[in-house]
Structure formats: structure tokens, C-alpha cells
Amino acid sequence: MKKIKIIKTEKVETLKKVYDVSVKGVYHYLLENNVISHNTGGGYIATKEASGGLGAMFSASMIPFLSKAQLKEGESKTGIIVTSKLKKSRFTVPLDVKFHISFAAGMNRFVGLEDFVSWEVCGIQRGKIETKKDFDKMKPQPSTFHEFDFFNEEVDVKTGEVTSKVEKLVFIPGESGRWCIKHLGKSIVAGQFFTDVVFTKDVLVSLDEKVIKPTFRLPDLSNNDEIANQLFEENGEEEQESEK
């Protein structure tokens, strides 16, 4: 079969109408140039589909499928865990996202962020925090640790004067430990974690810019020259090999 080559690439500045061709009852077929094509609607793999026909599937920019599981405390059902799976997405990388809805308190907007936190990004991670004095006494000392200064403000009850004291602390990462919070200078239990005391505005901004946006952002395809040049080079190499 004759190999297909890219003749040219053209940068489109305005929107153009495109067409999606499908053949009823057939999910793959040969085109005139011997290229095997298939219906984008699928049909050869069993999947969950949205009701209302394929029109909504093709025209929509984002289609999330939601499923739920029980949220329990002991034997008592206290809410639901919702998993969002993107069937289609034109704006983000289609990664699964989970969130909790409590029957008593509603949805906690911080649940799910635990998958993105780290000490380097926002100063939040599992482990333990020791004073520098106690850390220096450890034998053997952990191979991985992070020293930091915590500015602790104290208020004199009688005078109202605020004094600031610097504590030398050390964070030691560990999966089985409690949640350590750098801006609080201490570790907390899981029940205190999903609050605005932990996820302050500074923490949320740092997470958004350094982790969440890079994780969910689609690659920039505004300049396709590099991709086209790479394809041309690959096609040229294939031709040289075939001539040999």
C-alpha cells in the first residue's frame, strides 16, 4: 500500500465547518486511497452512553458521567462520594475527579485536593514535625527532611502586646503520619484537614498555578510548525529506507 504523506499544513485563523462522515451499520471501512477509516461514534466497544442520540455527543463540548458510592462513618451512611468521569472534553485533560457530599453539611469544596498537595508546592504533606533540637537528637536521622522557620505570634493578655518568636522546625515525610501544615507549624488529624484554616487563599493559589492547571491543561497547539516538521522528517526517513 502506498504510504500517505503530508502535502502541506495551513494555519486557520477563522472557524471553518467540518463534517463527520459515518456509515450506518459499519464501524470501519476502506476509503478510495486505501486508508482504513471508522465511525467516530464507536459501536464496537460497549460503553456508557448519554441518552438522546449521538447529536448531543458530537455537539457538546464537555460531557461528564457521574457515579456515586456511599460515604460512611462506621456503619452509618453520612453522604455520598461522587466520581466525575469525562466522556468528552474539549477544554481539559479528561481525568477522573471525586468529591464528597455530606447529608448534614453539604459538599466540602476542599475534598480531592489531598491528591495534589506536597511540601514543595504548598507546605502540606503527610509525616511529622519535630523541633530542630529534638531532630538533632535523633539517631539515626531520617535521610529525607525539610527544615523551616515558623513565626509564632503571642499576645500578652494584660498589655495586648504582640510578640513574634521564631521556631526552628523540621518536617519528616511519612505515609503513615498525620497531615503536616507548614503555615500552622504543626500536624493535624484527618478530621481537621478539609478546612479553610488549612487550605488558605495562598495555598489554593499555589496549588492552582503549580499543579492543577498544568495537570488539567490541554497542550498548546497554536503553533503546529514543529509537529509538521517532525512528520515530514519521519516520512522522509521512511522513503530513504524503502529506496534502500
VMD Tcl script that draws the C-alpha trace (Angstrom):
set ca {
  {0.00 0.00 0.00}
  {1.27 3.44 -0.90}
  {2.37 5.47 2.07}
  {0.50 8.70 2.79}
  {2.49 11.91 3.07}
  {1.54 15.35 4.34}
  {1.47 17.68 1.35}
  {1.08 20.92 3.27}
  {-0.16 22.41 6.53}
  {-2.28 25.51 6.69}
  {-2.88 27.68 9.74}
  {-6.58 28.55 10.02}
  {-7.32 31.94 11.57}
  {-11.12 31.66 11.48}
  {-13.63 28.92 12.24}
  {-14.39 26.51 9.43}
  {-17.17 23.99 9.08}
  {-16.08 20.36 9.17}
  {-18.06 17.18 8.57}
  {-18.14 13.87 10.36}
  {-18.95 11.01 7.96}
  {-20.33 7.72 9.27}
  {-21.67 4.62 7.58}
  {-24.79 3.05 9.08}
  {-24.18 -0.44 10.43}
  {-20.46 -0.39 9.62}
  {-17.77 0.76 12.03}
  {-14.69 0.57 9.82}
  {-14.25 0.66 6.05}
  {-11.71 1.35 3.27}
  {-11.54 4.76 1.63}
  {-10.61 5.25 -2.04}
  {-6.96 5.84 -1.10}
  {-6.84 2.53 0.84}
  {-6.96 4.25 4.23}
  {-8.95 2.38 6.86}
  {-11.47 4.74 8.47}
  {-14.04 4.22 11.19}
  {-17.14 5.90 12.56}
  {-16.26 8.25 15.39}
  {-19.48 7.28 17.10}
  {-17.95 3.95 18.04}
  {-20.11 0.89 18.50}
  {-17.53 -1.89 18.58}
  {-16.78 -1.34 22.27}
  {-19.53 -1.38 24.91}
  {-19.52 1.93 26.82}
  {-21.93 4.05 28.81}
  {-23.75 6.42 26.50}
  {-25.80 9.55 27.13}
  {-29.48 9.34 26.22}
  {-30.92 11.47 23.41}
  {-28.96 10.09 20.47}
  {-25.49 10.89 19.12}
  {-26.31 14.51 18.28}
  {-25.68 15.64 21.84}
  {-22.45 13.64 21.96}
  {-20.99 15.33 18.87}
  {-22.19 18.89 19.55}
  {-21.40 19.11 23.27}
  {-18.01 20.44 24.34}
  {-17.96 18.57 27.65}
  {-19.92 15.52 28.81}
  {-19.34 14.30 32.39}
  {-20.75 10.99 33.65}
  {-21.40 10.95 37.41}
  {-21.47 7.87 39.61}
  {-21.90 7.64 43.37}
  {-20.80 5.50 46.29}
  {-21.70 5.57 49.96}
  {-19.89 7.87 52.39}
  {-19.82 6.21 55.78}
  {-18.67 6.85 59.33}
  {-18.54 3.44 60.94}
  {-21.77 1.69 60.00}
  {-23.75 4.91 59.44}
  {-24.29 6.31 55.95}
  {-23.46 10.02 56.14}
  {-23.39 11.06 52.47}
  {-22.19 10.09 49.01}
  {-18.87 10.06 47.15}
  {-19.37 11.32 43.60}
  {-16.96 10.37 40.82}
  {-16.97 12.51 37.68}
  {-15.69 10.79 34.54}
  {-15.39 12.95 31.42}
  {-16.83 11.10 28.45}
  {-15.81 14.03 26.25}
  {-13.81 17.18 26.90}
  {-12.59 19.94 24.60}
  {-11.22 22.14 27.37}
  {-9.32 19.93 29.83}
  {-7.47 16.64 30.12}
  {-10.21 14.09 30.93}
  {-9.10 12.95 34.38}
  {-11.44 11.46 36.98}
  {-12.40 13.76 39.86}
  {-14.03 12.74 43.15}
  {-15.90 14.89 45.65}
  {-17.96 14.25 48.80}
  {-21.49 15.41 49.57}
  {-22.46 15.13 53.22}
  {-26.15 14.76 54.09}
  {-25.62 17.11 57.06}
  {-23.10 19.69 55.82}
  {-23.38 19.56 52.02}
  {-20.34 19.47 49.76}
  {-16.87 20.17 51.13}
  {-15.03 22.12 48.42}
  {-11.60 21.04 49.68}
  {-12.09 17.28 49.33}
  {-9.97 15.97 46.46}
  {-7.16 18.49 46.91}
  {-5.25 15.97 49.03}
  {-4.21 14.28 45.75}
  {-2.33 17.41 44.63}
  {-0.63 18.72 47.79}
  {3.06 18.33 48.56}
  {5.57 20.00 50.85}
  {7.46 21.56 47.95}
  {4.35 23.06 46.33}
  {2.27 24.31 49.27}
  {3.83 23.06 52.52}
  {1.25 20.31 53.15}
  {2.08 16.60 53.30}
  {1.78 13.52 55.49}
  {4.53 12.98 58.04}
  {5.55 14.56 61.31}
  {7.05 17.83 62.54}
  {9.80 17.96 65.15}
  {11.67 20.82 66.74}
  {15.21 21.26 65.43}
  {16.51 20.44 68.91}
  {14.68 17.11 69.05}
  {15.59 16.32 65.44}
  {19.31 16.75 66.16}
  {18.99 14.15 68.92}
  {17.57 11.50 66.57}
  {19.83 8.56 65.82}
  {19.83 7.59 63.07}
  {18.44 10.70 61.41}
  {15.96 10.34 58.51}
  {17.50 10.66 55.06}
  {14.72 12.97 53.83}
  {13.65 16.04 55.81}
  {12.95 19.75 55.38}
  {13.99 22.43 57.85}
  {11.86 25.59 58.09}
  {11.25 28.61 60.29}
  {7.85 29.10 61.88}
  {6.96 32.58 63.09}
  {4.76 32.14 66.16}
  {2.95 35.25 67.38}
  {2.00 35.52 71.04}
  {-0.35 38.09 72.58}
  {0.17 39.38 76.11}
  {-3.25 39.15 77.77}
  {-2.55 42.04 80.14}
  {-0.93 44.54 77.77}
  {-2.25 43.34 74.41}
  {1.29 43.47 73.04}
  {2.06 41.06 70.19}
  {5.45 39.42 70.13}
  {6.85 37.20 67.37}
  {9.02 34.21 68.13}
  {10.86 32.16 65.51}
  {10.83 28.39 65.96}
  {13.25 26.12 64.13}
  {11.21 23.13 62.95}
  {11.86 20.07 60.80}
  {9.33 18.25 58.61}
  {9.87 14.50 58.12}
  {7.71 12.96 55.38}
  {5.94 9.65 56.01}
  {2.85 7.98 54.57}
  {1.53 6.78 57.92}
  {1.90 10.11 59.67}
  {-0.61 12.89 60.26}
  {-1.09 15.84 57.93}
  {1.69 18.40 58.50}
  {0.87 22.03 57.73}
  {3.81 24.39 57.25}
  {1.91 27.65 57.74}
  {0.42 26.30 61.00}
  {3.72 24.91 62.22}
  {2.13 21.66 63.37}
  {0.49 18.40 62.32}
  {-3.27 17.76 62.48}
  {-5.63 14.79 62.38}
  {-7.68 13.93 59.28}
  {-10.86 15.39 60.77}
  {-9.28 18.87 60.83}
  {-7.82 18.69 57.34}
  {-10.53 19.81 54.88}
  {-10.98 23.35 56.24}
  {-10.15 26.89 55.15}
  {-7.64 27.04 58.01}
  {-5.52 24.51 56.13}
  {-6.45 25.48 52.57}
  {-5.87 29.21 52.79}
  {-6.01 31.52 49.77}
  {-2.21 31.35 49.38}
  {-2.29 27.53 49.44}
  {-5.11 27.38 46.87}
  {-3.35 29.82 44.52}
  {-0.09 27.87 44.77}
  {-1.87 24.58 44.06}
  {-3.76 26.06 41.13}
  {-0.74 27.57 39.43}
  {1.86 24.87 40.11}
  {-0.14 21.62 39.98}
  {-3.81 21.75 39.00}
  {-3.56 23.92 35.87}
  {-0.53 22.04 34.46}
  {-2.28 18.72 35.20}
  {-5.61 19.52 33.53}
  {-4.49 21.97 30.82}
  {-4.52 20.67 27.26}
  {-1.27 21.06 25.26}
  {-0.88 24.27 23.27}
  {-1.44 23.51 19.58}
  {-1.47 27.12 18.39}
  {1.79 26.54 16.55}
  {1.81 23.29 14.58}
  {5.04 24.00 12.64}
  {7.14 21.84 14.95}
  {4.70 18.91 14.69}
  {4.51 19.24 10.89}
  {8.30 19.38 10.52}
  {8.67 16.25 12.65}
  {6.13 14.39 10.49}
  {7.91 15.50 7.30}
  {11.23 14.26 8.70}
  {9.71 10.89 9.63}
  {8.17 10.49 6.18}
  {11.49 11.38 4.54}
  {13.34 8.77 6.61}
  {10.78 6.11 5.65}
  {11.22 6.91 1.95}
  {15.01 6.60 2.19}
  {14.71 3.21 3.90}
  {12.27 1.95 1.24}
  {14.64 3.05 -1.54}
  {17.48 1.08 0.02}
}
mol new
graphics top color blue
foreach p $ca { graphics top sphere $p radius 0.5 }
foreach p [lrange $ca 0 end-1] q [lrange $ca 1 end] { graphics top cylinder $p $q radius 0.2 }
display resetview
